[in-house]
Amino acid sequence: MSEATDEIKLTTAGFDARFPNTNQTKHCWQNYVDYYKCINARGEEFAPCKQFYRAFHSLCPNEWIEKWDTQREEGRNPSNFEI
């Protein structure tokens, strides 16, 4: 019998020269903000926006994302997501 094997490719956010230090908190936050600015400007299906999404989901703890999403939905997030 032959077994079907599904190959899963795991990746993480690549190097970003703006954030050279080991603490990636700012890198996490900036990708979160950039993603929402991108989808507000271009829509969710715009392929380059998906890179920001993958990066912040890779770098940010889920609790932070949930908190920021709640703040954003309630209009309490300190960032300006408009371009």
C-alpha positions as CSV (number, residue, x, y, z in Angstrom):
1,M,0.0,0.0,0.0
2,S,1.2,3.5,-0.7
3,E,0.7,6.3,1.7
4,A,-0.1,9.8,0.5
5,T,2.2,12.3,2.2
6,D,1.3,16.0,2.4
7,E,4.3,18.2,2.6
8,I,3.9,21.2,5.0
9,K,6.3,24.1,4.6
10,L,6.8,26.1,7.8
11,T,8.3,29.5,7.5
12,T,8.8,32.5,9.7
13,A,9.2,36.2,9.0
14,G,12.4,37.0,7.1
15,F,15.1,39.5,8.2
16,D,14.0,43.1,8.2
17,A,16.9,45.6,8.4
18,R,14.6,48.1,10.2
19,F,14.6,45.7,13.2
20,P,18.1,44.3,13.6
21,N,17.9,43.6,17.3
22,T,16.8,40.3,18.9
23,N,13.7,41.9,20.5
24,Q,11.1,41.6,17.7
25,T,8.3,43.5,19.5
26,K,8.5,46.5,17.2
27,H,8.8,44.3,14.1
28,C,5.6,42.4,15.2
29,W,3.7,45.6,15.8
30,Q,4.8,47.2,12.5
31,N,3.8,44.2,10.5
32,Y,0.4,44.3,12.2
33,V,-0.1,48.0,11.3
34,D,1.2,47.5,7.8
35,Y,-1.2,44.7,7.1
36,Y,-4.3,46.7,8.1
37,K,-3.0,49.7,6.2
38,C,-2.4,47.5,3.1
39,I,-5.9,45.9,3.2
40,N,-7.6,49.2,3.8
41,A,-5.8,50.6,0.7
42,R,-5.8,47.6,-1.6
43,G,-8.2,44.9,-0.2
44,E,-7.6,41.6,1.4
45,E,-6.9,39.7,-1.8
46,F,-3.9,41.9,-2.7
47,A,-1.0,39.5,-2.5
48,P,1.7,41.7,-0.9
49,C,-0.6,42.3,2.1
50,K,-0.5,38.6,2.8
51,Q,3.3,38.9,3.6
52,F,2.5,41.3,6.4
53,Y,-0.2,38.9,7.7
54,R,2.2,36.0,7.7
55,A,4.9,38.0,9.4
56,F,2.8,39.3,12.3
57,H,1.2,36.0,12.9
58,S,4.7,34.5,13.0
59,L,6.2,37.1,15.3
60,C,3.3,38.2,17.6
61,P,1.9,36.3,20.5
62,N,-1.8,35.3,19.8
63,E,-2.9,37.2,23.0
64,W,-1.5,40.5,21.6
65,I,-3.2,40.0,18.2
66,E,-6.5,39.3,19.9
67,K,-6.1,42.4,22.1
68,W,-5.2,44.6,19.2
69,D,-8.0,43.2,17.1
70,T,-10.5,44.1,19.8
71,Q,-9.1,47.6,20.2
72,R,-9.1,48.1,16.4
73,E,-12.8,47.0,16.1
74,E,-13.8,49.2,19.0
75,G,-11.8,52.2,17.6
76,R,-9.5,52.3,20.6
77,N,-6.2,51.2,18.9
78,P,-3.6,53.9,19.1
79,S,-2.4,53.4,15.5
80,N,-3.8,55.1,12.4
81,F,-4.7,52.3,10.0
82,E,-5.6,54.7,7.2
83,I,-3.1,55.7,4.6
